[in-house]
Amino acid sequence: TQAGVAATQVGSALTTDIPTALAIPAVAGNAAVTAALATASADATAAGAAATTAGNAASDAAAAANVAIVGVLNQGRQICAAISSCTKAEVADLNFKAATAAKAAAEAAIKSTNSLAALENAISNVVTTLPSSTERTAALAALSAALIKRTAAVTAANAAKTAATLAISNYEVALPALGTTGATIPPVSGTTGTTGTTGTI
């Protein structure tokens, strides 16, 4: 999924590029950098997990939608109670789970890219004050490389947001066809409900 692409790009920046800058003691010892790194790392992990959850939920919903008498198993997961079929309510619930998981993954991707940007800024604030040196040059190059990956992550996060919006719309359209009703899913935003942190791309 696009949320997974965003998570991969952010994760790559954190594990491949950022450590070069952190090798400078003045950077590694900076309190703002330390705090930003902890946040970015946690958000990247959460974004990866959310992307995996969304992928599984989308797969389950697709399995329920693509056969007339839907099976109980999808990739080893039991997705309906009956042995050889799903009720309309179960199909609706699978679509709900897919849409909400896509929303959560998109929001986590957005938050993760914003956290990476904050980390880059915190590092840059330190590095740009240092005297010229090979370490400073390497750190600035690493920040440039991280920016390239973050740019790709932002593109993917925006695509994930678009896909999640479509998933929510498809869920709402599917309910009448299934002869049932379901919970309303709020629009995708940059706000994470668990922390109240807001981020925009």
Secondary structure, DSSP 8 states (H G I E B T S, - for coil): -HHHHHHHHHHHIIIIIHHHHHTSHHHHT-HHHHHHHHHHHHHHHHHHHHHHHHHHHHHHHHHHHSSSS--SEETTEE-SSSSS---HHHHHHHHHHHHHHHHHHHHHHHHHHHHHHHHHHHHHHHHTTS-S-HHHHHHHHHHHHHHHHHHHHHHHHHHHHHHHHHHHHHHHHHHHHTT----------SB-TTT--B---
